[in-house]
C-alpha cells in the first residue's frame, strides 16, 4: 500500500503522516519495531525495494516512512517502486510526504496494480485557515479566540508560523502582542524588503537583537530571490518559492552582490557591523 501526504501545506501533511504512524503503532505494533524512517528522495527507492519483500518478525505489517521519493525519482525509479509495491498490498505500507501535489504523469506511472491512498493539503485561506487555527488553539488550551484570530490573520496561509505563534502565546500569554513585533517585523520581513529593494529594510537598525542575524538571513533570502526570478527554484521550500514569486525581484541581483560583499568583509575581519550596513 502507498500512502501519499502532499502539500503545499507541509505542516498539515506532516501532521497527518504522524497521525497515521501513531495509528499503525496502536493497532499493529505498540513497540514500534516494525516502523521505520528511511532516506528521502530518490535515494529511498533502493531501500524501499529491499524492504517491500521482507516480512516483519514482530508485527503482521510493516510501516515505512520517507519523503519526496515520488517527486524526485526518475521514471525508471518509479517503475521500480511500482513493482515493489504491487506485491503484498496490506503487509507493507509506504508513506511518503511530498511538498507539492503530484502531477498526473507521475500518478499514471505508478500504475493501477497497487493500492494508493492520497491526502492532499492545499494552503488554507480566510475562514478555513482561522478555523484550523482555532482547532490548534484548543489543543494548546488557548481560550482567547480574539488573539487566535489576530494570529491567524497575521500568518495567513502559513500554518508553520501560525502554529509556532500559538505555541508561544500558550507558553507566555502575558507576553508582547505576537502579531506585532514577532510576526510582522521579524528578521524575514526585513529580508524580504531588502531583496525587493525596499528602503524600509533599514528600520532593522532599530532592532539590535535582529542585527546579529542580518547576513545569515539576508544571504539565503537574496540567493533564493535570484533563483526564483530565473526560474531555478528547484530545492527551495515551496512556501518560500511561492512567496517570492509574488514579489518584484528586479533588484535581487544587486541585493545578492551586496550581501556577499558584506559577508566577505565580516568574515575576513576587514570591517565591523557599521561597515557591513554601509555596504548593504
N, C-alpha and C positions, 0 to 999 in steps of 0.2 A: 504494500500500500504506500502511496505517495501523498503526503500532506504538504500543501503549499500555503504559507502565510506571507502574503505580499503587501508591500506598501502602496503608495508613498508614505503613509503614516507608519513609520517604522516602530514607533513606540507601541502602538496598539497591536501591531503584528507580532512584536516580541512578547508582549503581554499574553497574547493568545497562545503562542508557542509554549510559554512557561506553563500556562493553564493546562494544555494538552499533556505536557510531560508529567505534571503532578497527577493528573487523572490516570495516566498509564501506570504510574507507580502505585497509586492507591488500589487499582483494580488487578494488576498483574504481578507487580514486583516491588513490595514495600522497601526492600533493601536497596533498590536502585542499581543492582549489579548488572542488569541487562539493559541499562540505559547508558548511552554513550554520546559524547560530543566529539566530532571529528574535525578534520581540516575543512577549510572553507574554499569556495570557488572551484575551479577545475581540478585542483589537486585532490579534491574529495572523491572524484569518480572512481579511481582505483580502489580506495578504501571501501567505498560502498559496494562495489562489485565483489570484493573479497568477503565482506560481512553478510551480504544477502544470501549466500549459500550456506552459512554456518548456523547451526542450531544452538540456541541458548540452553545451557545446562541448569539454569536457575529459574527460568520462567517460561511459560508457553509462548511468549512473544518477545521480540527484541525491538528496542526503540532507539533509533539513531538520529541525531540532530546535526544539521550543518547549515550553511547559508550561501547564497549566490551560486550554488552549483549549477543551476539551470541557465541563468543569465550569462555566466562567464565561461561555460563549457562550449566546445565546438559541436558541430552536427554529429561527427563521429563519436564523440564522447557521450552525447545524449542517446545515441543508438546503444552504446554500452549500458547506459543506465536503464533504458527501456528493457533490454534483455535481462538485466539483473533483477529488475523489479516485477517482471511478468511471471515470476515463479510463484513462490508462496505469498499469496495476497494478504493473508492475515498474520502469519508468523513473523514477518519482517515489516516494520514501519519506518519509513524515512520521512523526516520532517525537514523542510528547507525554508529558510527565511529569505525572501527576495525583496530588494529595496523598491523595485518597480513592478507593476503588473506585467506578466509575461505576454509576449506577442503571440498572435495566432499561429505564426510559423513555428515557434518553439513548442507550443502546445500540441500542434499537429505531429511534430517529430517524436513526441512521447508515445504516440500510437493509442490504440483503444484496448490493448490487452490488459493493462494494469488498472487498478482501482485508484482514482485520483480524487482527493478531497481538497477543495480550494477555499481559502478565507482571504478575501480581498479587503484592504483597509485604505480607502481613499482619504484625503485630507478632509477633516470636518470644518465646517464654516458656520458662522452665525449661531442660530438656536441649537443646532445639533452639537456644536462644539461646547456651548455653555452647558448643555445637559450632560455631556460627557464629563466636563469639569466638575459638575455637581456630584456625579457618581464617585469621582475620585476623592472629592472633599468629604463625602460621607464615610468613605473607607478610612480617611485620616481623622475622622471625628471632628470635622470643621463645621460649625453651626452657622457662621456668618455668611449668608448667601449673597449679600451685597458685596462683600470682599471677594468672594469667589467670582462674581460677575465681572468685577473690575480686572481681576487677574486674567479671566478668560478673554476679555476684550483687548487687553494689552498684549496677549500672547496668541492672538487669533490664528488658528490653524497649526500652531506649533505645539504639539502635545508634550514634547520633551520639556520645553521651557515652562509650560503651564504646570506640569506635574511637579517639577522641582520648586517652582514658586509656591505651590500649595504646601509642599513638604516644609519649606522654610517658614511659612506662616503657621503651620501646625506646631512646629517646634518652638516658635517665638512669636505668639500673637501680638505681643506688645511692641514689637519692633517697628521699624520705619515702614511707611506705605510701600509695599513691594512693587506696585505698578509704577512707582515714581523712579527714583534713582536706580533701583535694582534692575528693572526691565528696560525702561525707555532710554536710560543714559548709561547703558552697560558699555564695556570696552568694545564689544562687537558693533554697537551702534555707531561709535566713533570711527571704527574701522570702515564701516560701510560708507559713511560720509566722506572719508578720506579717499577711498577708491573712486568715488563718483566725482571727486574734485570739488566737493562742497566745503567752503571755508569754515563752516561751523564745527568741523572736526577739532579745530584749535581750542575749543572750550575744554578739551581734556586736560589742558594745563591747569585748570582749576580743580582737578581731581587728582591729588598727589598719590592716592592709593592705586589709581589706574595707570599712572605714568610709567610704573615699572614694567607694565605689560605691553607697552606700545609696540615695540618692534616684534615681539614674539607673536602678537596678534595681527598687526598690520601686514607683516610679510606674507603669511599664508593667504590672507584675505585678498591682497593685491594680486598675488600669483593666481588665485582662483578666478579673480575678475578677468584677467587676461585670457585664461583658458576658456572661460565661458564665452567671452566675446569672440574668440577664434574658433568656437565650435569644437573644442577639445576638452569637454567636461568629463570624460570617462574617468572613473575613480573618485570623483568628488562626491561628497554626501549629497543625495538627491535634493534635500531641503535647501542646502546652500546653493546648489546649481539653479534651482527654480527661483530662489530669491534674487540671485544676481542677474538672471535673465530679464527680470523686470526693471532693471536699473540702467541708467545711461553710463556706459563704460568707455567713452571716448578718451578719458584721462587715465585709464588703467595702466597703459604702458609707462607713462611718465611717473605715475604713483609707484609702480613696482621698482623702477630705476632708482627713485629717491630712497625708498625703503632699503634697498640692497646697499646703497651707498652709506646710509645711516647705520645699518647693521655692521658693515665693514669698519666704519670709524669707531663704533662702540667696542667691537670685539678686539680690535688691534690696539686700543688704548690711545688712539690719536685724538680723541675728543671726549667730552663729557656729555651729560644729558642735555645741556643747553645747546651744544654743538649739533647733536643729533636732531633736536627740534628745529634748529635753523635749516638743516638740510631738508627735512620733511616739508 
